[in-house]
Amino acid sequence: MVGVPGRSKGCSTCRRRKKGCDRRLPSCSQCLRLGLACGGYSRDLVWVTNVPERGVNPHPESQSSSPTAPEVDRDDEPWVVRYSRPNTQQADAAVPVFLGRHEASIGWQRRISCDESRPECSPCSQSGLLCMRPSSASPAAVTAPIRPALSAQSLEDRHFYHRFLTAAIPTLPLRSGHLWAQAATMSHSYNCLEHAILALGASHVSHSGDAHAGTRALHHRVVAIKLFNEQIGYAPTTTADADALFAAIGCLLSQTTLLPDGIVEYMTLTRVAGFVVNMVTPRFPTSIFHIFTPERHVDLLLGMVAERPKDLALIDSFTASLLLVEEICHQETERRFFSQLRRSIDALRISAQKACEAFIAALLTPTTFNNEEFVEFLKPGNHAGLLLTIHMLLLEYILGQACMGPSDDPKAEYRKNTVIRWTTGLAGSLPPQYQVYIRWPLQYCAVMARQDARSLLNP
C-alpha cells in the first residue's frame, strides 16, 4: 500500500485470513476456490496529522483553524482529486473535494490520472475499484434512467465486441443477423446494451480456452443485468429505447446458453424476453425487432422447415421417456407443459411444420405462468419441472435434425455442448429414485455429441 509500508495489497478477505491474494477481478482465486465472499481491494484511509496519507493538500498556505481547506477549481489539472481537511470532531465525515470528471464511489480517492476508457477505466479496473462518473443529467430528470454516452473501449473489450459481430450474433430472431448489426451500433449510447454485448462476446472467447475472458464475461453480465433491472422499471419513450432494451435481453439470453449451470437462468430470461416482446415492442411498430412476435417467428420458422425423413424409433423413445416423467407431474403447470411437449412430438410423425408450431407453443408455455407458479416450477426441489425443461431442450435438437438441412449447421457447437452439460449436471443432482427419468436423456446426449449442432432455434 502506497505510503503505508508493509500493508498487503490483497483483498480484505485474504488480509483478514492472512493469506496470499492474486488480486484477480472481480474475485480473487483464493475466495473463488473456497467459496468465500471476496471483500475487494479498497483500503481504509489512514489519517496522519489530520491529512490523509493518500492525498495532499494542494494549498498548504490555506490551512487554518477552520474545519476544511477552501476548494479551488483549477482547469489545468482536470483529472486530479483533492481532499478537504477532516473535521477534527468527526473525522469519519471528511469527504474528498472533486475537481475533475472522474469520481469513484468510495469515501476517499487517490491522486491518479484517468484514461477515460469505457465502461471502466484501467486504474479502477486494476485496483478493484468501482468506476463511476458523475451524470451530466439534471437532478430533476427522473422520468428515465441515466444512460451515459459511451466512448472508447479498452483493447480487451474491443476484442469481445469483434467476437460478438463475427461469431456470437444471437440466432433469434431467425435469420436476422443484419438487425443485430444495427443493434450493435446502438451500444455506444446504451450502457446496458454495451455490457450485454461484451458479456456475450467474452463468453464466446472464454470457450476458446481464455479463462480471464470468462471472468470478464461474468463482470459484464452482472453489470448488464443490474442496468436492465433499473431500465425495465421505466417505460421506453422512443423506438431506440425499446430496441436497446430488447437487444440487451436477447444478448443476455444467448449468453445464458453458454453458461455451465444456466438452465434456470435460461428459462427465467426466456420469460423476461417474452414480457419485453408482449409488453414493450408492440408499442413501437418501427422497431427493428418488430418481426419478433410469436406469430411472425412461426412464419419465419415455417419458411425454413423442410419435410425430411423421420427417425420413428427416435420419436418413440423420446415419447416413452416423456411419458415416464408424466408420472411425477403433479402440478397443473407441469401437466400443461407436458401436454405441449407431447403435442409437438406426436405432430412430428405427421408434419414437420405442425411439430415446429407446437414446439414454439411449448417453449412459450412457462412465460404464461404467474410469478408464484414459475418459482414453484423451477425451484431446486421440483425435479419434474427441471426434467421437463431438459426434455424440451433435447426436443429442439430432435426437431433440428428432422426439419433443417445440413447447410443450416451452426458454425460453433457451444450451445449444443452446454445443453449436454446441463443434462449431465441434472443427472448428478437427482436423488437415486429419480435417476430412471434421466436415463434416456443421457443416452440421447451421447448421440448428440456425435451429431452436428443443428437445432430448431439455432440453425
Secondary structure, DSSP 4 states (H G I P E B T S, - for coil): -TTSTT---S-HHHHHHT------SSS-HHHHHHTPPP--S--PPPEETTEETT---S-GGG--SSSSPPP---TT-TT-EEEPPPBTTBGGG--EEE-SS-EESSSS---------BSS-HHHHHHT--EE----S-TT--SS---PPP-PBPHHHHHHHHHHHHH-----STT-HHHHHHHHHHTTT-HHHHHHHHHHHHHHHHTTT-HHHHHHHHHHHHHHHHHHHHHTTS---SHHHHHHHHHHHHHHHHHHTTSTT-HHHHHHHHHHHHHHHHHTGGG-TT-TTTT-SHHHHHHHHHHH-------HHHHHHHHHHHHHHHTT--SHHHHHHHHHHHHHHHHHTT-HHHHHHHHHHHHHGGGGS-HHHHHHHHSTT-HHHHHHHHHHHHHHHHHHHHHS-GGG--S--HHHHHHHHHHHHHHHHS-GGGHHHHHHHHHHHHHHTTS----TT--
